[in-house]
Amino acid sequence: MVNLTRGNPPTDVFPTEELIAAGTANLREDGKRVLQYLHAPGYPPLLELLAQKHGVETDQVILGNSSLELLMFTTMTEVKPGGTIFLESPSYDRANTLAKRSGANVVSVPVETDGVDLNKFEEALKKNRPDLFYIIADFQNPMGITTSAAKREQLAKWAREYDFLIIEDSPYRELRYSGTPVPQINSFAPEHVLTTSSFSKTLAPGLRMGYAYGPKEVIKRLTRYEVDTYIGTVTPTQGMVYEYLKTGRFEQNLEKLRNYYRPRLEAMMEVVEQNVPTAVFPRPEGGYFIGVTLPEGNSMEELLPKAAAAGYKLTDGRGYYLDPADGERFLRLPFPAMTPEEIRRDVPGLFELIKK
Amino acid sequence: MVNLTRGNPPTDVFPTEELIAAGTANLREDGKRVLQYLHAPGYPPLLELLAQKHGVETDQVILGNSSLELLMFTTMTEVKPGGTIFLESPSYDRANTLAKRSGANVVSVPVETDGVDLNKFEEALKKNRPDLFYIIADFQNPMGITTSAAKREQLAKWAREYDFLIIEDSPYRELRYSGTPVPQINSFAPEHVLTTSSFSKTLAPGLRMGYAYGPKEVIKRLTRYEVDTYIGTVTPTQGMVYEYLKTGRFEQNLEKLRNYYRPRLEAMMEVVEQNVPTAVFPRPEGGYFIGVTLPEGNSMEELLPKAAAAGYKLTDGRGYYLDPADGERFLRLPFPAMTPEEIRRDVPGLFELIKK
């Protein structure tokens, strides 16, 4: 069975022994604090470290039990009753689910290879001012695209003009394998951007450790929401990550991951190009995914059972679109969990099932 | 400053070294699983162990990042739009907050020393069938009372007849210092009771590890809600607790805690009896709190600033009541975090501020 479903990292990249050492050191040193009730927004030394890293003040940072959870909380605290949430189309399927679950009016705006279509965004904006716009600007899930600096600046300008909050979800930003980083959206409108990130792709997803930073008032409301939901986030894992970051090994680990994933991305692009030359897909410079639009005549409806029969587990491309019909030809290919050899050996067979 | 606010355990009871050993063993043995994405309902070996402990099937158990969070999720999955939640009056202040935040119609029913007033409960029931009834049947927070077996049976009978779900929150159940355990409500109506518990009072609150067990359909809906919220709960701490439970030290630790807290409860009761003979309070047989109703003429409004000036930090008793006015004379006294000597030395001064 070739698994091309979720964005799981390969398990051999987890720095298990280093995390054990870090967790042990932290519990010995600060166990009375991390094992006691500790109210949101999270473990203070880690909040401070993250604030330094991102050049903000400590009371502009909050930890969550995953960044997805922080997105959910933000839909609860920042969207007015009857309010609207904008998303990219396609977007992270779980973000679509949360936006819909929040009860808000949900609108999606199509992306191009350099980010969201600005004409369509402006059109949507004039029809319906959103409270939130959720965007994955770097190596987007599921497309792999990166929003250009010019588009980021324009989106930030609109956020100020129309007074909405941009959630800039950045779990992949540090996993750039080529090219130059684009300034974060928050640099253009710090008062209107909440940036979220997590350690799922850079350390280990089982930690379920996400964080957000941005305007103090938003952090304050999220903190209140966390206190009312569960008093505080899980702390011993925060102590573990704090100690790990302090050793300075995080940067080394990132470099290791980049060198590890780069040839996997290259192999996956090569396989798609060679096997389905008529497919449309961006050339990602980082992240976890390539979003492939299959040639006309293909459909998820038909492909999914055929792929399953041939031993390929796929995620249904329709889930990334608010209107599932828009995703009939959409195939997300995650690449980090397969070696370049496995990709070259196993993925071409999938494309034999595809109409070219 | 004498702190009589929240229900924090004393930090010297945390089995820190044993938790370090357990977490290390689990990460070495099963790190590839606990560090990877692991979907709700939680770490399978721990779910199995909890199922065995409580005599249910594994798919009747779910883990949460605290039991409070599981209460929140239950208000989202089990209460119909426009539905009603019943609570005891007084109840855990954070449960009141969550019930109100859920948007449900919230009704509270007064407790007596042996549990909720059944006549008033029936009256409320006939006016307004609830979707949920939240009850802390053992050593209630904030009163310290335990619901009698007869009342539990009647509540279970009503849950079946009127088809509502009882959330039986049991974080203190294993902390009984005297007397005999009363059968759990779930034993009278397993199909209508979701029992929640946590390791906050029996191991360490910073773990934020709660769990619930009950009807499979409820567990299924909660699991879906967890997956959509954050994919899965924080896992390395679950691995740690699993390994700790496997060593068999949990029971020893409970026995240690009971012997530790028993004289503290006795000292607190003695101090109240001797200093405010006209105060009304139950004689708890376990748990964390004694709920004291002060003599007429006292009020939180007046007491809180006077107590603060004299060096006593109190929780506002009004928070435990849906109608804050009902809590004007209500004082919750937590006792586990002070030694018997500290209680006898420091608490009487508080009562000098009280009208007798």
HADDOCK unambig.tbl for C-alpha pairs under 7 A between the chains (distance, minus, plus):
assign (segid A and resid 8 and name CA) (segid B and resid 37 and name CA) 6.86 0.50 0.50
assign (segid A and resid 11 and name CA) (segid B and resid 32 and name CA) 5.58 0.50 0.50
assign (segid A and resid 11 and name CA) (segid B and resid 36 and name CA) 6.79 0.50 0.50
assign (segid A and resid 16 and name CA) (segid B and resid 27 and name CA) 6.98 0.50 0.50
assign (segid A and resid 16 and name CA) (segid B and resid 31 and name CA) 6.71 0.50 0.50
assign (segid A and resid 20 and name CA) (segid B and resid 24 and name CA) 5.92 0.50 0.50
assign (segid A and resid 24 and name CA) (segid B and resid 20 and name CA) 5.91 0.50 0.50
assign (segid A and resid 27 and name CA) (segid B and resid 16 and name CA) 6.98 0.50 0.50
assign (segid A and resid 31 and name CA) (segid B and resid 16 and name CA) 6.71 0.50 0.50
assign (segid A and resid 32 and name CA) (segid B and resid 11 and name CA) 5.59 0.50 0.50
assign (segid A and resid 34 and name CA) (segid B and resid 206 and name CA) 5.55 0.50 0.50
assign (segid A and resid 35 and name CA) (segid B and resid 204 and name CA) 5.34 0.50 0.50
assign (segid A and resid 35 and name CA) (segid B and resid 205 and name CA) 5.94 0.50 0.50
assign (segid A and resid 35 and name CA) (segid B and resid 206 and name CA) 3.97 0.50 0.50
assign (segid A and resid 35 and name CA) (segid B and resid 207 and name CA) 6.28 0.50 0.50
assign (segid A and resid 36 and name CA) (segid B and resid 11 and name CA) 6.79 0.50 0.50
assign (segid A and resid 36 and name CA) (segid B and resid 204 and name CA) 6.22 0.50 0.50
assign (segid A and resid 36 and name CA) (segid B and resid 205 and name CA) 5.25 0.50 0.50
assign (segid A and resid 36 and name CA) (segid B and resid 206 and name CA) 4.70 0.50 0.50
assign (segid A and resid 37 and name CA) (segid B and resid 8 and name CA) 6.84 0.50 0.50
assign (segid A and resid 37 and name CA) (segid B and resid 205 and name CA) 5.22 0.50 0.50
assign (segid A and resid 37 and name CA) (segid B and resid 206 and name CA) 5.11 0.50 0.50
assign (segid A and resid 38 and name CA) (segid B and resid 206 and name CA) 6.50 0.50 0.50
assign (segid A and resid 65 and name CA) (segid B and resid 234 and name CA) 6.88 0.50 0.50
assign (segid A and resid 66 and name CA) (segid B and resid 230 and name CA) 6.11 0.50 0.50
assign (segid A and resid 68 and name CA) (segid B and resid 229 and name CA) 6.61 0.50 0.50
assign (segid A and resid 68 and name CA) (segid B and resid 230 and name CA) 5.46 0.50 0.50
assign (segid A and resid 69 and name CA) (segid B and resid 229 and name CA) 5.44 0.50 0.50
assign (segid A and resid 69 and name CA) (segid B and resid 230 and name CA) 5.15 0.50 0.50
assign (segid A and resid 72 and name CA) (segid B and resid 229 and name CA) 6.61 0.50 0.50
assign (segid A and resid 94 and name CA) (segid B and resid 228 and name CA) 6.59 0.50 0.50
assign (segid A and resid 98 and name CA) (segid B and resid 228 and name CA) 6.79 0.50 0.50
assign (segid A and resid 204 and name CA) (segid B and resid 35 and name CA) 5.34 0.50 0.50
assign (segid A and resid 204 and name CA) (segid B and resid 36 and name CA) 6.22 0.50 0.50
assign (segid A and resid 205 and name CA) (segid B and resid 35 and name CA) 5.93 0.50 0.50
assign (segid A and resid 205 and name CA) (segid B and resid 36 and name CA) 5.25 0.50 0.50
assign (segid A and resid 205 and name CA) (segid B and resid 37 and name CA) 5.23 0.50 0.50
assign (segid A and resid 206 and name CA) (segid B and resid 34 and name CA) 5.55 0.50 0.50
assign (segid A and resid 206 and name CA) (segid B and resid 35 and name CA) 3.95 0.50 0.50
assign (segid A and resid 206 and name CA) (segid B and resid 36 and name CA) 4.69 0.50 0.50
assign (segid A and resid 206 and name CA) (segid B and resid 37 and name CA) 5.11 0.50 0.50
assign (segid A and resid 206 and name CA) (segid B and resid 38 and name CA) 6.51 0.50 0.50
assign (segid A and resid 206 and name CA) (segid B and resid 234 and name CA) 6.14 0.50 0.50
assign (segid A and resid 206 and name CA) (segid B and resid 235 and name CA) 5.45 0.50 0.50
assign (segid A and resid 206 and name CA) (segid B and resid 236 and name CA) 6.86 0.50 0.50
assign (segid A and resid 207 and name CA) (segid B and resid 35 and name CA) 6.28 0.50 0.50
assign (segid A and resid 207 and name CA) (segid B and resid 234 and name CA) 5.52 0.50 0.50
assign (segid A and resid 207 and name CA) (segid B and resid 235 and name CA) 6.32 0.50 0.50
assign (segid A and resid 207 and name CA) (segid B and resid 236 and name CA) 6.60 0.50 0.50
assign (segid A and resid 208 and name CA) (segid B and resid 233 and name CA) 6.93 0.50 0.50
assign (segid A and resid 208 and name CA) (segid B and resid 234 and name CA) 5.29 0.50 0.50
assign (segid A and resid 228 and name CA) (segid B and resid 94 and name CA) 6.61 0.50 0.50
assign (segid A and resid 228 and name CA) (segid B and resid 98 and name CA) 6.79 0.50 0.50
assign (segid A and resid 229 and name CA) (segid B and resid 68 and name CA) 6.63 0.50 0.50
assign (segid A and resid 229 and name CA) (segid B and resid 69 and name CA) 5.44 0.50 0.50
assign (segid A and resid 229 and name CA) (segid B and resid 72 and name CA) 6.60 0.50 0.50
assign (segid A and resid 230 and name CA) (segid B and resid 66 and name CA) 6.12 0.50 0.50
assign (segid A and resid 230 and name CA) (segid B and resid 68 and name CA) 5.46 0.50 0.50
assign (segid A and resid 230 and name CA) (segid B and resid 69 and name CA) 5.15 0.50 0.50
assign (segid A and resid 233 and name CA) (segid B and resid 208 and name CA) 6.94 0.50 0.50
assign (segid A and resid 234 and name CA) (segid B and resid 65 and name CA) 6.88 0.50 0.50
assign (segid A and resid 234 and name CA) (segid B and resid 206 and name CA) 6.14 0.50 0.50
assign (segid A and resid 234 and name CA) (segid B and resid 207 and name CA) 5.52 0.50 0.50
assign (segid A and resid 234 and name CA) (segid B and resid 208 and name CA) 5.30 0.50 0.50
assign (segid A and resid 235 and name CA) (segid B and resid 206 and name CA) 5.46 0.50 0.50
assign (segid A and resid 235 and name CA) (segid B and resid 207 and name CA) 6.33 0.50 0.50
assign (segid A and resid 236 and name CA) (segid B and resid 206 and name CA) 6.85 0.50 0.50
assign (segid A and resid 236 and name CA) (segid B and resid 207 and name CA) 6.59 0.50 0.50
